Amino acid sequence: MGRPLRIQYPGALYHVTSRGNERKAIFSSKRDREQFLSYLESAYERYGAVIHVFCLMSNHYHLLLETPRSNLSQIMHHINGAYTNYFNTKRKRSGHLFQGRYKAILVEKDAYCQELSRYIHLNPVRARVVENPLEYPWSSYPYYIGVKERPGWLKTDDILGYFAKDKSDARRYYKEFVKNGIGKETDNPFEKVFASTFLGGDDFICWLREKWISLKDADTRNIPALKEIVRKPSLEEIERAVESVIKRDDPLYKKVAIYCSHQFGGVSLKEIGAHFSMRGSAVSQSSRRFKVRISEDKELQKIVEKIRRRIGDVKC
């Protein structure tokens, strides 16, 4: 069975982390870190990855990256796969380097870029490796404040642009912004993560819901995160959709309403049973029998599809 898919779309922004297997070190030398950065560069060149922020710790790393080509999985397969091959070859070892799959949080761009970049850049300070983020050479922070010459694959303009139009002013304000975040756990943006997968406000979550609900084949089994954002219609909304197609006094009405509630409602048999004044087991039996009937009746198929489309039109 394949791994669950990520939610991917052109221009999506992600905070990505990956840890060493058993929390062991994945970077042991300057050469290791330089090699990893070279894979960020090749991800930019080959796959169009836009790297906004990075920080390499001893046993994990943080990235804030954008995917104009809607290809996060391809990008991360390249980065983690290439680095694992390098690491294993250098140390004459085999097996997994990283602990499971990388973790990716989908981020609302304008609202959280500043906080996220500061959080990532302060990671060495929180870990008590250094007192000042400028003392840590393996993050993008020195490039943000102009101490080091920025490599072509690192994009700092977007985040600095939130602080000022003039680059010198932006760097100065950003430096002060990061300094003000030292020692302030309340500024942790990940406390606002929704369903362990999304960092954004209500409008962002609603936009994601509408984007994915509009896809006929949105599959919450293969994209588990969709279970958290795909808004399931209420039983009342389903009944209204059924009633817009079939009159309540039609003998078919209740059978269709029960079937659609079971298929599209995302609630328990007990809840559906309570709504229709029947036992949960009776709901299951009715839905199963009606499904067989639908498979043999093209007109019924058209009716149910029409209702399904109207249920799908329910907005946030």
C-alpha positions as CSV (number, residue, x, y, z in Angstrom):
1,M,0.0,0.0,0.0
2,G,1.4,3.4,-1.0
3,R,2.0,6.1,1.6
4,P,-0.7,8.7,2.2
5,L,-0.6,11.6,-0.2
6,R,0.1,15.2,1.0
7,I,-2.2,18.1,0.2
8,Q,-0.3,19.7,-2.7
9,Y,-1.1,22.6,-4.9
10,P,0.9,25.2,-6.9
11,G,2.3,27.9,-4.6
12,A,1.7,25.9,-1.4
13,L,4.0,26.9,1.5
14,Y,5.1,24.3,4.1
15,H,7.1,24.1,7.3
16,V,9.0,20.8,7.0
17,T,10.9,19.0,9.6
18,S,12.7,15.7,9.6
19,R,14.5,14.0,12.5
20,G,17.2,11.4,12.7
21,N,16.1,7.8,13.4
22,E,16.0,7.1,17.1
23,R,16.8,10.9,17.4
24,K,20.4,10.2,16.5
25,A,22.6,12.8,14.8
26,I,22.1,13.3,11.1
27,F,24.8,16.0,10.9
28,S,28.2,15.3,12.4
29,S,30.5,17.6,10.5
30,K,30.8,20.8,8.5
31,R,31.0,18.6,5.4
32,D,27.7,16.9,6.2
33,R,25.9,20.3,6.5
34,E,27.4,21.6,3.4
35,Q,26.3,18.5,1.5
36,F,22.8,18.9,2.8
37,L,22.7,22.5,1.6
38,S,23.9,21.4,-1.8
39,Y,20.7,19.2,-2.0
40,L,18.6,22.3,-1.2
41,E,20.3,24.0,-4.1
42,S,19.6,21.1,-6.5
43,A,16.0,20.9,-5.3
44,Y,15.7,24.5,-6.3
45,E,17.4,23.9,-9.7
46,R,15.7,20.7,-10.6
47,Y,12.3,20.9,-9.0
48,G,11.7,24.6,-8.6
49,A,11.7,24.5,-4.8
50,V,11.6,27.9,-3.2
51,I,13.6,27.8,0.0
52,H,12.7,30.7,2.3
53,V,14.2,29.6,5.6
54,F,16.4,26.8,6.9
55,C,18.0,25.7,10.1
56,L,20.2,22.5,10.5
57,M,20.5,21.2,14.0
58,S,22.4,18.1,15.0
59,N,19.6,15.5,14.8
60,H,16.9,17.4,12.8
61,Y,16.3,20.2,10.4
62,H,13.7,22.9,9.7
63,L,12.7,24.2,6.3
64,L,10.2,26.8,5.2
65,L,9.7,26.1,1.5
66,E,7.3,26.9,-1.3
67,T,6.2,24.6,-4.2
68,P,5.3,26.5,-7.3
69,R,5.0,23.2,-9.2
70,S,2.9,21.4,-6.6
71,N,5.5,18.8,-6.0
72,L,6.4,18.7,-2.3
73,S,6.7,14.9,-2.3
74,Q,9.2,15.0,-5.2
75,I,11.3,17.7,-3.6
76,M,11.5,15.9,-0.3
77,H,12.2,12.6,-1.8
78,H,15.2,14.2,-3.5
79,I,16.5,16.0,-0.4
80,N,16.1,13.2,2.1
81,G,16.9,10.5,-0.3
82,A,20.1,12.1,-1.7
83,Y,21.3,13.0,1.8
84,T,20.7,9.5,3.1
85,N,22.7,8.0,0.3
86,Y,25.5,10.4,0.9
87,F,25.5,9.8,4.7
88,N,25.3,6.0,4.4
89,T,28.0,5.8,1.8
90,K,30.4,8.1,3.7
91,R,29.9,6.1,6.9
92,K,29.7,2.6,5.3
93,R,26.3,2.0,6.8
94,S,22.8,1.0,5.5
95,G,19.2,1.5,6.5
96,H,17.1,4.4,7.4
97,L,18.7,7.7,8.4
98,F,15.5,9.6,9.2
99,Q,12.8,8.7,11.7
100,G,9.8,7.9,9.5
101,R,8.5,10.3,7.0
102,Y,9.2,14.0,7.1
103,K,6.5,16.2,8.8
104,A,5.0,19.0,6.7
105,I,2.6,21.7,7.9
106,L,0.7,23.6,5.3
107,V,1.1,27.3,6.1
108,E,-1.0,30.4,5.3
109,K,1.6,32.6,3.6
110,D,1.0,36.2,4.6
111,A,-0.2,35.5,8.2
112,Y,2.5,33.3,9.5
113,C,5.7,33.7,7.5
114,Q,7.2,36.2,9.9
115,E,6.6,34.3,13.0
116,L,7.6,31.0,11.5
117,S,10.9,32.4,10.2
118,R,11.7,33.8,13.6
119,Y,10.8,30.5,15.3
120,I,13.1,28.6,13.0
121,H,16.0,31.0,13.3
122,L,15.7,30.9,17.1
123,N,15.8,27.1,17.3
124,P,19.6,27.0,18.2
125,V,18.9,29.6,21.0
126,R,16.0,27.6,22.4
127,A,18.3,24.5,22.3
128,R,20.9,26.5,24.2
129,V,23.5,25.9,21.5
130,V,24.1,29.6,21.2
131,E,22.9,32.8,22.9
132,N,22.5,34.8,19.8
133,P,21.2,33.3,16.5
134,L,23.9,35.1,14.6
135,E,26.5,32.9,16.3
136,Y,24.9,29.8,14.7
137,P,26.4,29.3,11.2
138,W,23.9,26.7,9.9
139,S,20.7,28.7,9.5
140,S,19.5,31.3,7.0
141,Y,19.5,34.0,9.6
142,P,22.9,35.5,8.7
143,Y,21.7,35.9,5.1
144,Y,18.5,37.7,6.3
145,I,20.4,40.4,8.1
146,G,23.1,40.8,5.4
147,V,26.1,39.3,7.3
148,K,26.6,36.7,4.6
149,E,26.1,36.8,0.9
150,R,22.8,35.1,0.0
151,P,23.1,32.0,-2.2
152,G,20.9,32.1,-5.3
153,W,18.7,29.2,-4.1
154,L,17.7,31.0,-0.9
155,K,14.8,33.5,-1.2
156,T,14.8,36.2,1.6
157,D,13.0,39.0,-0.2
158,D,9.4,37.8,0.5
159,I,9.7,37.7,4.3
160,L,11.9,40.8,4.5
161,G,9.4,42.6,2.4
162,Y,6.9,42.4,5.3
163,F,9.2,44.7,7.3
164,A,10.1,47.5,4.9
165,K,10.6,48.2,1.2
166,D,14.1,49.3,1.6
167,K,16.4,46.3,2.0
168,S,18.6,47.9,4.6
169,D,15.7,48.9,6.7
170,A,14.1,45.5,6.3
171,R,17.2,43.8,7.6
172,R,17.5,46.1,10.6
173,Y,13.8,45.6,11.5
174,Y,14.0,41.9,11.0
175,K,17.0,41.6,13.3
176,E,15.1,43.5,16.0
177,F,12.1,41.3,15.4
178,V,14.1,38.1,16.0
179,K,15.9,39.6,19.0
180,N,12.5,40.4,20.6
181,G,11.4,36.8,20.3
182,I,14.3,35.4,22.4
183,G,12.9,33.6,25.5
184,K,9.2,34.1,24.6
185,E,7.5,30.7,24.4
186,T,4.2,32.5,23.8
187,D,5.4,33.4,20.4
188,N,5.5,29.7,19.3
189,P,3.4,29.7,16.1
190,F,2.9,26.0,16.3
191,E,0.5,26.4,19.2
192,K,-1.9,27.6,16.5
193,V,-1.6,24.5,14.2
194,F,-4.9,22.9,13.3
195,A,-5.2,19.1,13.1
196,S,-1.4,18.8,13.3
197,T,-1.3,19.7,9.6
198,F,-2.5,23.3,9.0
199,L,-1.2,26.7,10.2
200,G,-3.7,29.4,9.2
201,G,-6.8,31.3,10.1
202,D,-10.4,30.4,9.6
203,D,-10.5,31.9,6.1
204,F,-7.5,29.8,5.1
205,I,-9.0,26.6,6.4
206,C,-12.3,27.5,4.7
207,W,-10.5,28.1,1.4
208,L,-8.8,24.7,1.7
209,R,-12.2,23.1,2.3
210,E,-13.8,24.7,-0.7
211,K,-10.8,23.8,-2.8
212,W,-10.8,20.1,-2.0
213,I,-14.6,19.7,-1.7
214,S,-14.9,21.0,-5.2
215,L,-12.8,18.0,-6.4
216,K,-15.2,15.1,-7.1
217,D,-12.6,12.5,-6.2
218,A,-11.2,14.0,-3.0
219,D,-10.2,10.9,-1.2
220,T,-9.9,11.2,2.6
221,R,-8.6,7.7,2.9
222,N,-5.4,8.5,0.9
223,I,-5.1,12.1,2.2
224,P,-5.8,11.7,5.9
225,A,-5.4,15.5,6.5
226,L,-8.5,16.0,4.4
227,K,-10.6,14.3,7.1
228,E,-9.8,17.3,9.3
229,I,-10.7,20.1,6.8
230,V,-13.4,18.6,4.6
231,R,-16.6,19.9,6.0
232,K,-19.2,17.2,6.3
233,P,-22.7,18.4,5.7
234,S,-25.2,18.1,8.6
235,L,-28.0,15.6,8.4
236,E,-30.4,18.6,8.0
237,E,-28.5,19.9,5.1
238,I,-28.5,16.5,3.4
239,E,-32.3,16.3,3.9
240,R,-32.7,19.7,2.3
241,A,-30.6,18.6,-0.7
242,V,-32.7,15.4,-1.0
243,E,-36.0,17.4,-0.7
244,S,-34.8,19.7,-3.5
245,V,-34.9,16.7,-5.8
246,I,-37.5,14.4,-4.3
247,K,-40.7,15.5,-2.6
248,R,-41.1,14.4,1.0
249,D,-44.4,12.5,0.3
250,D,-42.6,10.4,-2.3
251,P,-42.1,6.8,-1.0
252,L,-38.5,7.0,-2.3
253,Y,-37.7,10.1,-0.2
254,K,-36.8,8.4,3.1
255,K,-34.8,5.6,1.5
256,V,-32.7,8.2,-0.4
257,A,-32.3,10.4,2.6
258,I,-31.0,7.5,4.8
259,Y,-28.7,6.3,2.0
260,C,-27.2,9.8,1.4
261,S,-26.9,10.5,5.2
262,H,-24.9,7.3,5.5
263,Q,-22.7,7.9,2.4
264,F,-22.1,11.6,2.7
265,G,-22.8,12.6,6.3
266,G,-19.7,11.4,8.1
267,V,-21.6,10.7,11.3
268,S,-22.3,7.4,13.2
269,L,-25.1,5.0,12.4
270,K,-26.5,5.8,15.9
271,E,-26.7,9.5,15.0
272,I,-28.4,8.8,11.7
273,G,-30.8,6.3,13.4
274,A,-31.8,8.9,16.0
275,H,-32.4,11.5,13.2
276,F,-34.7,9.1,11.4
277,S,-36.2,7.4,14.5
278,M,-34.7,4.0,13.8
279,R,-31.9,1.7,15.1
280,G,-28.4,2.1,13.8
281,S,-28.4,-1.4,12.5
282,A,-31.5,-0.7,10.5
283,V,-29.8,2.3,8.9
284,S,-26.9,0.1,7.8
285,Q,-29.3,-2.5,6.3
286,S,-31.4,0.1,4.5
287,S,-28.3,1.8,3.0
288,R,-26.8,-1.5,1.9
289,R,-30.1,-2.6,0.2
290,F,-30.6,0.8,-1.5
291,K,-27.0,0.7,-2.8
292,V,-27.8,-2.5,-4.6
293,R,-30.9,-1.0,-6.0
294,I,-29.0,2.0,-7.3
295,S,-26.5,-0.2,-9.0
296,E,-29.4,-1.7,-11.0
297,D,-31.3,1.5,-11.8
298,K,-29.7,4.2,-14.0
299,E,-32.5,6.7,-13.2
300,L,-31.8,6.3,-9.5
301,Q,-28.1,6.8,-10.2
302,K,-28.8,10.1,-11.8
303,I,-31.0,11.2,-8.9
304,V,-28.4,10.3,-6.3
305,E,-25.7,12.1,-8.3
306,K,-27.8,15.2,-8.5
307,I,-28.3,15.2,-4.8
308,R,-24.6,14.5,-4.2
309,R,-23.7,17.6,-6.3
310,R,-26.1,19.7,-4.3
311,I,-24.6,18.5,-1.0
312,G,-21.2,19.3,-2.4
313,D,-22.3,22.9,-3.0
314,V,-22.6,23.5,0.8
315,K,-20.0,26.1,1.6
316,C,-18.1,27.0,4.8
